[in-house]
Amino acid sequence: MLVPCLLRRAVLTVPLIFLLALLLMEPVRADQEAGTAIPAESRPCVDCHAFEFMQRALQDLKKTAYNLDTRTETLLLQVEKRNLCDCVTANLIN
């Protein structure tokens, strides 16, 4: 009879203790770093590499956009030329 009562108390008490511990703990802020801080001078320039990568990607996108724009212009001119030729031919026949 004593064991079920203790078990029931443990089942209710353990989650309560965890909840209190979570409420009392100080939240970790973004400016807190785990371990020792490595000075910026000794770290590899990750941001520089990312920036260079993004610059190359942007240049590639610009080239692709220019090529697509040029190709679209060419196709539109071909369609206009074809329509013009069709109109001239139709007018000559009539």
C-alpha positions, 0 to 999 in steps of 0.5 A: 500500500505504501509503494503505490502512494510513493510511486504516485507522488514521484510521478507528480513530483518529478515533472514539477521539479523539471518545470521549476528548473526550466523556469528558474534557469537563465535563458541562453542569449545569442551573445553568449558563446560556448567555450573560449572565444577565438579572436577574429584575426585567427579565424578563417574569413568565412564571411569573405568566402561566402561574399565571394561565392555570392558575387560569383553567383550574382554574376552568373545570374546576370549573364544568364539573364542577359543571355535570356534577354538577348535570346528573347529579343532575337526570337521576337525579331524573328516572329515580327519578321515572319509576320511582316513577310506574311503580310507582304506576301498576302498583300502581293497575292491580293 
